[in-house]
Amino acid sequence: MYAIIRTGGRQYRAEVGQTLDVDRLPQDVGESVEIEDVLLVGDGDKTVIGQPTVDGATVKATVVEQFRGKKIIVYKYRQRTNYRRKQGHRQYYTRLKIDEIAVK
């Protein structure tokens, strides 16, 4: 069984026992999260597509870790104008372990 969930403006394919890295959520490590923004639930031959979400479907997960991603460099440059800007960025992420996919 799997589900397509939306959190932080992005969509993820979630299966029970899988870990997902999503944009930062306000929960602490060890807390459980219930995601109700489920767009699709698939189970073998049976698929339920939401319009826009599946009614009564929830995905329960546990926060495993709060961390920051790899540093990326944003470099802006315009030739012949002596214009150079260098800036770094590290995105905050939350690692979730999917515990249960429930459909009512």
Buried (B, 14 or more C-beta within 10 A) or exposed (E): BBBBBBBEEEEBEBEBEEEBBBEEBEBEEEEEBEBEBBBBBBEEEEEBEBEEBBEEBBBBBBBBEBEEEEEEEEEEEEEEEEEEEEEEEEEEBBBBBBBEBBBE
